C-alpha cells in the first residue's frame, strides 16, 4: 500500500496523481489532513479528484466513489471521503472487455505496439502468413506500450510471458511468441 495526503479544506476538491489501475484501501486522519492509502496500479499517472466532506454534507454528485469515513484528528467530527477514481478499469469487469488483435509480423525480434493498459494476452496464431496476437482489453483504459517477440526454436526469449507457438511457411519455420504485457 502507498499513501497520499489530502489537505484541501472540507468541501473543496483536491487533485492528486496515482498510477492508473490503483484501488483505494483505507483512510486515516493526520492533523489537518487525511492520509489515503491505496494499492498502486502499474499504469501511467492519472489525475484523480478527491474531496473531504463533513458528516452533514450531501454526497458530491461529481465524485461518485465513496472511499471511506474517518474521524477528524481531534476525534470530534466524522469526515467522508469521495473520489472520481474509476475502479471499473480492471480485468475483473467483464462488461468492459473486448477482443483486439495485433500483427506481430513475420520477422524475428521485438516489435512495439500500443494497447490499452488493461489487457491480457489470449493467443497467437497465423493469419494470412503473419503472426497475430489477440488480447482481451478494456478500451476505456489509457494506452501503454506492449512488446511482442518472435523467437525461433532454440532461441532465448527476452520477454517474460509466453503467448503461443505458430508455424510459418507451411510449417518449415516455427516461431514462439512472447510478450511483455506492461502489467
C-alpha positions, 0 to 999 in steps of 0.5 A: 500500500502507498499513501497520499495526503489530502489537505484541501479544506472540507468541501473543496476538491483536491487533485492528486496523481496515482498510477492508473489501475490503483484501488483505494484501501483505507483512510486515516486522519493526520492533523489537518489532513487525511492520509489515503492509502491505496494499492498502486496500479502499474499504469501511467499517472492519472489525475484523480479528484478527491474531496473531504466532506463533513458528516452533514454534507450531501454526497458530491454528485461529481465524485461518485466513489465513496472511499471511506469515513474517518474521524477528524484528528481531534476525534470530534467530527466524522469526515467522508471521503469521495473520489472520481477514481474509476475502479471499473478499469480492471480485468475483473469487469467483464462488461468492459472487455473486448477482443483486439488483435495485433500483427506481430509480423513475420520477422524475428525480434521485438516489435512495439505496439500500443494497447490499452493498459488493461489487457491480457494476452489470449493467443497467437496464431497465423493469419494470412502468413503473419503472426497475430496476437489477440488480447482481451482489453478494456478500451476505456483504459489509457494506452501503454506500450506492449512488446511482442517477440518472435523467437525461433526454436532454440532461441532465448526469449527476452520477454517474460510471458509466453503467448503461443507457438505458430508455424510459418511457411507451411510449417518449415519455420516455427516461431514462439511468441512472447510478450511483455504485457506492461502489467 
